[in-house]
Amino acid sequence: VTEHGRREILGLDVGDSEEEIFWRAFLTGLKKRGLGGVQLVISDQHAGLVAALTRVFQGSAHQRCRVHFIRNVLAHVPKAETEMVAAVFRTIFAQPDLGSMGKQWDKVRDDLAARYPKIGPLMDDAKSEVLAFAAFPR
C-alpha cells in the first residue's frame, strides 16, 4: 500500500506448493528488486509463507488476514447462523484502538465459545495475529 493508500501489485509467481522454499525465493526476489522498510505483512496463515516472512523481513510484524480467519471461524457454525456470527465478529474491528479491540475480542470469544465450543481455542490462538495491524497508526 502506497503512502497515498493505493494498493499495488509488487510481484506475481506460480509455485508447485505453499512451502517455505517457494515463498522465501519469492520474497527474496522482491527484496532484491528494492522492497525495503516492510513494517507489516498481512497474509493468510500458510506455515511456509509465515516462516519465509520471518526469515526475509526480520523485524516486520505479521497479521493473519481477518477475512481468511473469519472463514475458519464460520466453518464451526451452522450455516443458518453464519451472518449473525460474522456480524458479532466485525464488532471487534469497530473499536477505536488495540486495547478496546482486545477487550471486544475476549467478549466475542466468550460469547461465541459458549454456543460453539471449537471457536474458543481457535480465537485464543489467533488473537495477536489477527489484531497485529492495530499496533500501527490508522
N, C-alpha and C positions, 0 to 999 in steps of 0.2 A: 504494500500500500504506500503510495507516494505521500509526500508531505501535504499534498492537497486532498488526500483521502481517496484518490483514484487507484483502483486495483490494476496491476499489470502482470502479465504472464512473463516470468523470467526464464523459464525453460520447460521443455517437454521431452519425455523419453519413454520408451516402451521396454519393459523388462519381463523376464520369464517368471519372476516371483517377487514377493514383498520382502525378501531377505535383506539383511543389513548391508551386504556387499553391494547390491544394486543401488540402494539409497545412498550409501557412502560415496560411490562413484558419481552419482547424480549431483549431490550436494557439493562435493569437492569441485566438480566442474563449474558450478555456479560461483563458488569462491574464487576459482582461478580466473573467471571472467570479470571479477571485480566486486562481487557481492560481499559487503562487509557491514559491520555495525548492526548485525542482527540482534535484536533485543528480545523478540517474542516470535515463536513459531507456533502456528495453530494448525493442527492436523488431526487425522484420525489416530487411532491407538495401535497401529500395527507395530509390533515389537521391533522389527527390523528398522523401521523408519525412526522410531524414538531412539534406538541405540545409535543410529548413524547421526542423528541430530546432536546428541551429547558429545560425540567424537569430533564432528566437523565444526560445530558452532558452540564451542565451550563457553559457558557463562551465559548463554541465552536461555530464556525461560521457554517452557513448552506448555501450551494449552491444548487440552483434549477438546476437539470440536464438539460444541454443545449439541449440534444437530445430530451428529452420529451418536452421542451419548443418550439423548432422549429416545432415539430409536432403540437403543439397548434396553432402556427402562421400559418402554412400551411393549417390548416383547414379553414382559411378565404381567401384562394387564389384559383383561378380557377386551376384545375388540370394541364392544359397546361402550367401554369406559375410557378409551384412549384420548378422546378430545378433552374430557374433564381432567385427566391426569396431566396431559400436556399443558393445559391452561394453568393448573396449580404449579407445575414446574416452572413455567415462564415468570411467575411472580418473583422468583429468585433474582432474575435479571432486571427487574423493575426497581430494585433497591438502589440507593444513591452511591453506596461505597462498599468496599470489600467487607468491612465489619458487619454491615447490615445484610449483605448478601450471604455471609457465612451464617448469621443467625437465622435468616429465612431458609437457607439450605437445610439446616438442622430441623427446623419446624416442618418443612415439607417432607424431609426424610422420615421423621417420626410419624406424621400423618399417613403417608403412603405405606410405610412398613407395617402399620397396624392392619391394613387391608391386604397388602401384597408383601408378604414377608421376604421374598427374594430381593426386593428393591432396597431394603435397608443396607445389606452388605455391599451391594453394587454402588450405592451412593456414598457410603463410607469410604470406599476405595478410590473414588474418583473426585472427591470434593476439591482437593488442592489443584488437580489437573484442569478441571473444568472452570474453576474460578481464577486461574492464573492471570488472565487479562486484567482483572480488577485491581491489580497492584500497580498498574500503569495509569498515567493521566488519561482522562477521557479523550 
